[in-house]
Amino acid sequence: MNVTPVDQPCSLGADSGLLRPSVNVRLAVRGLPPSPVPPLSPRPSLIAPGEGGRWDLCPPLSAAALGTLDFSLLYDQENNALHCTITKAKGLKPMDHNGLADPYVKLHLLPGASKANKLRTKTLRNTLNPTWNETLTYYGITDEDMIRKTLRISVCDEDKFRHNEFIGETRVPLKKLKANHTKTFSICLEKQLPVDKTEDKSLEERGRILISLKYSSQKQGLLVGIVRCAHLAAMDANGYSDPYVKTYLRPDVDKKSKHKTAVKKKTLNPEFNEEFCYEIKHGDLAKKSLEVTVWDYDIGKSNDFIGGVVLGINAKGERLKHWFDCLKNKDKRIERWWSMSKRPGVYLSSGHLLSFAFFCGSHSERRLDSLFEDTEVNGKARRGCTLHLA
């Protein structure tokens, strides 16, 4: 018997995940036809290792044909920010007649269907191997978000004359990230996966606001900083809002405590960086509450109420703690993110807390201000709200 070795291409070792040579030895008996060689199965490809030297394994070649994406994620726990650096893509699927594409990357936090949860990079023209090196940041991200939310990263092709086309996506559960530690990814894009819109609706939020408090010994007053808002509810037909913020120090007998920020046009993530001063004795703050509300500015009609929050002596939990931290630490700025509600508490001159809930979906600023004034002066609430006195 003569033995004739026949070399075949390398195959992927299933146990190790690494490429290794193999030899398929064909035994041929002189005078008999050779045995058929079984076909090779599709081999996954290996791409650049992630952090810690771990190799990320691509799906089969049919999925890898969509392209690969390199990016990194960093959760800045102290500043409640999630930084997403989109580095580059390779071998994207051609989408245009010229065999190229005009790619951009879109980020979307799930659950959350609002445009406030969507960020995108710039578009790069006529390339299947784009390099962005662009960092997109989500503000107002909490530890709770990191447990329950997933980051969806989509690569799309921009088309000036038609709808933009989807190329591929990947999803990263944020609970896989370690706080204050950059994690690098290099992965193959996949086909589009469905989004659970029922879950998105059930977890709909009005938005978040970053507020700073500081009692200034020099100015003998409370400094209220409206830093920025994030993930605001959309109030306009274009899917955005024109937000601004109002603050009151309650009870407000003389009705002189209202301050308003500038209006930021067409945004759900406005940055204000404005500070207001309330001249008041430090000891009197123990009897006060700060009401902060966010509104959508409309020309020619009443402004729409987006959401609000109350900090101060009649607040509870962490909102009360924010107030006490300010009182205990003179001349120190205390900054916190707060989720806003459709029904923030309103402090009455009688010392009671009024929780209001309007029957309609959007509430006019004029009606709400009138409600405050009438309640404080006459002790009655106007029609269209429900009172719960503690």
NORFENPE-V784493 format. One record per helix or strand of 3 or more residues. SS is the DSSP state (hx for helix, st for strand). FROM is the first residue (numbers start at 1). TO is the last residue. Records with the same first field share a line. If there is no record, write none. Layout:
SS: FROM-TO + FROM-TO
This chain:
st: 3-7 + 23-27 + 46-49 + 55-57 + 68-76 + 81-90 + 103-110 + 118-120 + 131-139 + 150-157 + 165-173 + 183-188 + 208-216 + 221-230 + 243-250 + 271-279 + 289-296 + 304-312 + 334-339 + 345-347 + 353-355
hx: 51-53 + 61-64 + 115-117 + 143-148 + 174-176 + 197-202 + 282-287 + 317-328 + 365-378
